[in-house]
Amino acid sequence: MIDGKCPLCYIKDQIEEQIISKVLSNDMLISDDFVEDLKKYGFCKEHLKRLLNKNDRLSLGIILNFQFNIEIENIEKNNGLNFRDKILKKELNNDKECYICKYSEDLMPIYLNNIIKMYEEKPDFRSLFDESDGFCINHYNQLINHNRIKKDMKKSLKELEIKVLKNIQSDLKYYLEKFEFKNRDLPWLNSKDSIERTINKLIGDI
C-alpha cells in the first residue's frame, strides 16, 4: 500500500501514464484502430495537460490536427438551429468521453478484483490492508459495493475508512483551531497537510 495515498488512485495514475505514453507513440499514430477511436473519443482537460507536459509536441500536434479536422467538419455540416440541436444532444466533440479516462476506467475492475482476492488469500496483504491509510471516497465506494467482496472484508474496510477519515478530520479541526489567537503558540503537530489529505480523500489524490 502507498503511505498516505489511496492505492487505487496510485494504480490508476500509473495506468494513465502508460496510456499517455502509448498514445504519443509512433505505433499508435499509424494505427487505424486509434484513428477510429479518435473519431469517437476526445480528451479531458486534465489529460490534455498531461499529454502536453510530455513535451512530445510533434505527436500531440498530429493528434490535435486530426481532432481539429473533425471539429471543422462538424461545424461546416451543421448550421443554425440544427447546430444548436447538436449541442443540446451532446453530439459534439466537447462532450465526447475522454479516451484516457475511458481505457483507464476499463482496467480498474481488474485491480479491484485483485485487491479482494489478495485480501482473501494472503494474510500478509490483509495485515498491510488493515494498517493502511484507506482509500479515497470514490474508490472506497467501488470496493465496498463490489459484488465479490465478503462480509469480513467489508467490515474491516468500513472500520478502516471511518478510522482514517476521523483521524484526518481531527487534524483538520486542530489546524483550524490553530488560527485562533489563544492557540497561536501551540505546535502544528500533524495538521499542516490536513487540507491536502482531506481533498485526497474527497476527490482522489491531487
Secondary structure as a PSIPRED ss2 file (coil, helix, strand):
# PSIPRED VFORMAT (PSIPRED V4.0)

   1 M C   1.000  0.000  0.000
   2 I C   1.000  0.000  0.000
   3 D C   1.000  0.000  0.000
   4 G C   1.000  0.000  0.000
   5 K C   1.000  0.000  0.000
   6 C C   1.000  0.000  0.000
   7 P H   0.000  1.000  0.000
   8 L H   0.000  1.000  0.000
   9 C H   0.000  1.000  0.000
  10 Y H   0.000  1.000  0.000
  11 I H   0.000  1.000  0.000
  12 K H   0.000  1.000  0.000
  13 D H   0.000  1.000  0.000
  14 Q H   0.000  1.000  0.000
  15 I H   0.000  1.000  0.000
  16 E H   0.000  1.000  0.000
  17 E H   0.000  1.000  0.000
  18 Q H   0.000  1.000  0.000
  19 I H   0.000  1.000  0.000
  20 I H   0.000  1.000  0.000
  21 S H   0.000  1.000  0.000
  22 K H   0.000  1.000  0.000
  23 V H   0.000  1.000  0.000
  24 L C   1.000  0.000  0.000
  25 S C   1.000  0.000  0.000
  26 N H   0.000  1.000  0.000
  27 D H   0.000  1.000  0.000
  28 M H   0.000  1.000  0.000
  29 L H   0.000  1.000  0.000
  30 I C   1.000  0.000  0.000
  31 S C   1.000  0.000  0.000
  32 D H   0.000  1.000  0.000
  33 D H   0.000  1.000  0.000
  34 F H   0.000  1.000  0.000
  35 V H   0.000  1.000  0.000
  36 E H   0.000  1.000  0.000
  37 D H   0.000  1.000  0.000
  38 L H   0.000  1.000  0.000
  39 K H   0.000  1.000  0.000
  40 K H   0.000  1.000  0.000
  41 Y C   1.000  0.000  0.000
  42 G E   0.000  0.000  1.000
  43 F C   1.000  0.000  0.000
  44 C C   1.000  0.000  0.000
  45 K H   0.000  1.000  0.000
  46 E H   0.000  1.000  0.000
  47 H H   0.000  1.000  0.000
  48 L H   0.000  1.000  0.000
  49 K H   0.000  1.000  0.000
  50 R H   0.000  1.000  0.000
  51 L H   0.000  1.000  0.000
  52 L H   0.000  1.000  0.000
  53 N H   0.000  1.000  0.000
  54 K C   1.000  0.000  0.000
  55 N C   1.000  0.000  0.000
  56 D C   1.000  0.000  0.000
  57 R H   0.000  1.000  0.000
  58 L H   0.000  1.000  0.000
  59 S H   0.000  1.000  0.000
  60 L H   0.000  1.000  0.000
  61 G H   0.000  1.000  0.000
  62 I H   0.000  1.000  0.000
  63 I H   0.000  1.000  0.000
  64 L H   0.000  1.000  0.000
  65 N H   0.000  1.000  0.000
  66 F H   0.000  1.000  0.000
  67 Q H   0.000  1.000  0.000
  68 F H   0.000  1.000  0.000
  69 N H   0.000  1.000  0.000
  70 I H   0.000  1.000  0.000
  71 E H   0.000  1.000  0.000
  72 I H   0.000  1.000  0.000
  73 E H   0.000  1.000  0.000
  74 N H   0.000  1.000  0.000
  75 I H   0.000  1.000  0.000
  76 E H   0.000  1.000  0.000
  77 K C   1.000  0.000  0.000
  78 N C   1.000  0.000  0.000
  79 N C   1.000  0.000  0.000
  80 G H   0.000  1.000  0.000
  81 L H   0.000  1.000  0.000
  82 N H   0.000  1.000  0.000
  83 F H   0.000  1.000  0.000
  84 R H   0.000  1.000  0.000
  85 D H   0.000  1.000  0.000
  86 K H   0.000  1.000  0.000
  87 I H   0.000  1.000  0.000
  88 L H   0.000  1.000  0.000
  89 K C   1.000  0.000  0.000
  90 K C   1.000  0.000  0.000
  91 E C   1.000  0.000  0.000
  92 L C   1.000  0.000  0.000
  93 N H   0.000  1.000  0.000
  94 N H   0.000  1.000  0.000
  95 D H   0.000  1.000  0.000
  96 K C   1.000  0.000  0.000
  97 E C   1.000  0.000  0.000
  98 C E   0.000  0.000  1.000
  99 Y H   0.000  1.000  0.000
 100 I H   0.000  1.000  0.000
 101 C H   0.000  1.000  0.000
 102 K H   0.000  1.000  0.000
 103 Y H   0.000  1.000  0.000
 104 S H   0.000  1.000  0.000
 105 E H   0.000  1.000  0.000
 106 D H   0.000  1.000  0.000
 107 L H   0.000  1.000  0.000
 108 M H   0.000  1.000  0.000
 109 P H   0.000  1.000  0.000
 110 I H   0.000  1.000  0.000
 111 Y H   0.000  1.000  0.000
 112 L H   0.000  1.000  0.000
 113 N H   0.000  1.000  0.000
 114 N H   0.000  1.000  0.000
 115 I H   0.000  1.000  0.000
 116 I H   0.000  1.000  0.000
 117 K H   0.000  1.000  0.000
 118 M H   0.000  1.000  0.000
 119 Y H   0.000  1.000  0.000
 120 E H   0.000  1.000  0.000
 121 E H   0.000  1.000  0.000
 122 K C   1.000  0.000  0.000
 123 P H   0.000  1.000  0.000
 124 D H   0.000  1.000  0.000
 125 F H   0.000  1.000  0.000
 126 R H   0.000  1.000  0.000
 127 S H   0.000  1.000  0.000
 128 L H   0.000  1.000  0.000
 129 F H   0.000  1.000  0.000
 130 D H   0.000  1.000  0.000
 131 E C   1.000  0.000  0.000
 132 S C   1.000  0.000  0.000
 133 D C   1.000  0.000  0.000
 134 G C   1.000  0.000  0.000
 135 F C   1.000  0.000  0.000
 136 C C   1.000  0.000  0.000
 137 I H   0.000  1.000  0.000
 138 N H   0.000  1.000  0.000
 139 H H   0.000  1.000  0.000
 140 Y H   0.000  1.000  0.000
 141 N H   0.000  1.000  0.000
 142 Q H   0.000  1.000  0.000
 143 L H   0.000  1.000  0.000
 144 I H   0.000  1.000  0.000
 145 N C   1.000  0.000  0.000
 146 H C   1.000  0.000  0.000
 147 N C   1.000  0.000  0.000
 148 R C   1.000  0.000  0.000
 149 I C   1.000  0.000  0.000
 150 K C   1.000  0.000  0.000
 151 K H   0.000  1.000  0.000
 152 D H   0.000  1.000  0.000
 153 M H   0.000  1.000  0.000
 154 K H   0.000  1.000  0.000
 155 K H   0.000  1.000  0.000
 156 S H   0.000  1.000  0.000
 157 L H   0.000  1.000  0.000
 158 K H   0.000  1.000  0.000
 159 E H   0.000  1.000  0.000
 160 L H   0.000  1.000  0.000
 161 E H   0.000  1.000  0.000
 162 I H   0.000  1.000  0.000
 163 K H   0.000  1.000  0.000
 164 V H   0.000  1.000  0.000
 165 L H   0.000  1.000  0.000
 166 K H   0.000  1.000  0.000
 167 N H   0.000  1.000  0.000
 168 I H   0.000  1.000  0.000
 169 Q H   0.000  1.000  0.000
 170 S H   0.000  1.000  0.000
 171 D H   0.000  1.000  0.000
 172 L H   0.000  1.000  0.000
 173 K H   0.000  1.000  0.000
 174 Y H   0.000  1.000  0.000
 175 Y H   0.000  1.000  0.000
 176 L H   0.000  1.000  0.000
 177 E H   0.000  1.000  0.000
 178 K C   1.000  0.000  0.000
 179 F C   1.000  0.000  0.000
 180 E C   1.000  0.000  0.000
 181 F H   0.000  1.000  0.000
 182 K H   0.000  1.000  0.000
 183 N H   0.000  1.000  0.000
 184 R C   1.000  0.000  0.000
 185 D C   1.000  0.000  0.000
 186 L C   1.000  0.000  0.000
 187 P C   1.000  0.000  0.000
 188 W C   1.000  0.000  0.000
 189 L C   1.000  0.000  0.000
 190 N C   1.000  0.000  0.000
 191 S C   1.000  0.000  0.000
 192 K C   1.000  0.000  0.000
 193 D C   1.000  0.000  0.000
 194 S H   0.000  1.000  0.000
 195 I H   0.000  1.000  0.000
 196 E H   0.000  1.000  0.000
 197 R H   0.000  1.000  0.000
 198 T H   0.000  1.000  0.000
 199 I H   0.000  1.000  0.000
 200 N H   0.000  1.000  0.000
 201 K H   0.000  1.000  0.000
 202 L H   0.000  1.000  0.000
 203 I H   0.000  1.000  0.000
 204 G C   1.000  0.000  0.000
 205 D C   1.000  0.000  0.000
 206 I C   1.000  0.000  0.000
